[in-house]
Amino acid sequence: MNIDRDTLHKLAHLARLEINPAEEQQLLTDLSKMVSFVEKLKEVDTTGVEPLTSMAQEVNTWREDEVKPHLERSIALGQAPAHDDTFFTVPKVID
């Protein structure tokens, strides 16, 4: 795949990036090297190799849900700078 100026500008538009004209040639060179590297990886024989779904080898360990002591609502609301009888109140930030 060849990265030309049109492709570079299209990628920049999609990524919402502004390209400095002085850096354009260096970006073209760098992107071409990246694409060449990925194309080189296509040559590797991956027959019999399972797809990688995670970089970690750990397996999730699940615990049983159990009820534990919790903070009483009246105590939590008593610590809040503003509240009503049930909820914390905060200033409106979205119209």
Rosetta constraint file for C-alpha pairs under 8 A:
AtomPair CA 1 CA 35 HARMONIC 7.04 0.50
AtomPair CA 1 CA 36 HARMONIC 7.77 0.50
AtomPair CA 2 CA 32 HARMONIC 6.83 0.50
AtomPair CA 3 CA 7 HARMONIC 5.89 0.50
AtomPair CA 3 CA 8 HARMONIC 6.70 0.50
AtomPair CA 3 CA 28 HARMONIC 6.53 0.50
AtomPair CA 3 CA 31 HARMONIC 6.95 0.50
AtomPair CA 3 CA 32 HARMONIC 5.82 0.50
AtomPair CA 4 CA 8 HARMONIC 6.20 0.50
AtomPair CA 4 CA 28 HARMONIC 6.95 0.50
AtomPair CA 5 CA 9 HARMONIC 6.12 0.50
AtomPair CA 5 CA 28 HARMONIC 7.32 0.50
AtomPair CA 6 CA 10 HARMONIC 6.11 0.50
AtomPair CA 7 CA 11 HARMONIC 6.11 0.50
AtomPair CA 8 CA 12 HARMONIC 6.12 0.50
AtomPair CA 8 CA 28 HARMONIC 6.93 0.50
AtomPair CA 9 CA 13 HARMONIC 6.07 0.50
AtomPair CA 9 CA 19 HARMONIC 7.91 0.50
AtomPair CA 10 CA 14 HARMONIC 6.24 0.50
AtomPair CA 11 CA 15 HARMONIC 6.09 0.50
AtomPair CA 12 CA 16 HARMONIC 5.81 0.50
AtomPair CA 12 CA 17 HARMONIC 4.85 0.50
AtomPair CA 12 CA 18 HARMONIC 6.62 0.50
AtomPair CA 12 CA 19 HARMONIC 7.07 0.50
AtomPair CA 13 CA 17 HARMONIC 6.15 0.50
AtomPair CA 13 CA 18 HARMONIC 7.78 0.50
AtomPair CA 19 CA 23 HARMONIC 7.09 0.50
AtomPair CA 19 CA 24 HARMONIC 6.61 0.50
AtomPair CA 20 CA 24 HARMONIC 6.38 0.50
AtomPair CA 21 CA 25 HARMONIC 7.99 0.50
AtomPair CA 23 CA 27 HARMONIC 6.26 0.50
AtomPair CA 24 CA 28 HARMONIC 6.23 0.50
AtomPair CA 25 CA 29 HARMONIC 6.26 0.50
AtomPair CA 26 CA 30 HARMONIC 6.14 0.50
AtomPair CA 27 CA 31 HARMONIC 6.00 0.50
AtomPair CA 28 CA 32 HARMONIC 6.06 0.50
AtomPair CA 29 CA 33 HARMONIC 6.30 0.50
AtomPair CA 30 CA 34 HARMONIC 6.34 0.50
AtomPair CA 31 CA 35 HARMONIC 6.20 0.50
AtomPair CA 32 CA 36 HARMONIC 6.07 0.50
AtomPair CA 33 CA 37 HARMONIC 6.20 0.50
AtomPair CA 34 CA 38 HARMONIC 6.41 0.50
AtomPair CA 35 CA 39 HARMONIC 6.13 0.50
AtomPair CA 36 CA 40 HARMONIC 6.12 0.50
AtomPair CA 37 CA 41 HARMONIC 6.48 0.50
AtomPair CA 38 CA 42 HARMONIC 6.82 0.50
AtomPair CA 39 CA 43 HARMONIC 7.40 0.50
AtomPair CA 40 CA 44 HARMONIC 7.68 0.50
AtomPair CA 71 CA 75 HARMONIC 6.96 0.50
AtomPair CA 71 CA 76 HARMONIC 6.67 0.50
AtomPair CA 72 CA 76 HARMONIC 6.39 0.50
AtomPair CA 73 CA 77 HARMONIC 5.99 0.50
AtomPair CA 73 CA 86 HARMONIC 7.84 0.50
AtomPair CA 74 CA 78 HARMONIC 5.90 0.50
AtomPair CA 75 CA 79 HARMONIC 6.55 0.50
AtomPair CA 76 CA 80 HARMONIC 6.76 0.50
AtomPair CA 77 CA 83 HARMONIC 6.37 0.50
AtomPair CA 77 CA 86 HARMONIC 7.91 0.50
AtomPair CA 77 CA 87 HARMONIC 7.33 0.50
AtomPair CA 77 CA 88 HARMONIC 6.61 0.50
AtomPair CA 80 CA 88 HARMONIC 6.80 0.50
AtomPair CA 82 CA 88 HARMONIC 6.18 0.50
AtomPair CA 82 CA 89 HARMONIC 5.38 0.50
AtomPair CA 82 CA 90 HARMONIC 7.03 0.50
AtomPair CA 83 CA 87 HARMONIC 5.71 0.50
AtomPair CA 83 CA 88 HARMONIC 4.29 0.50
AtomPair CA 83 CA 89 HARMONIC 4.76 0.50
AtomPair CA 84 CA 88 HARMONIC 6.59 0.50
AtomPair CA 84 CA 89 HARMONIC 6.91 0.50
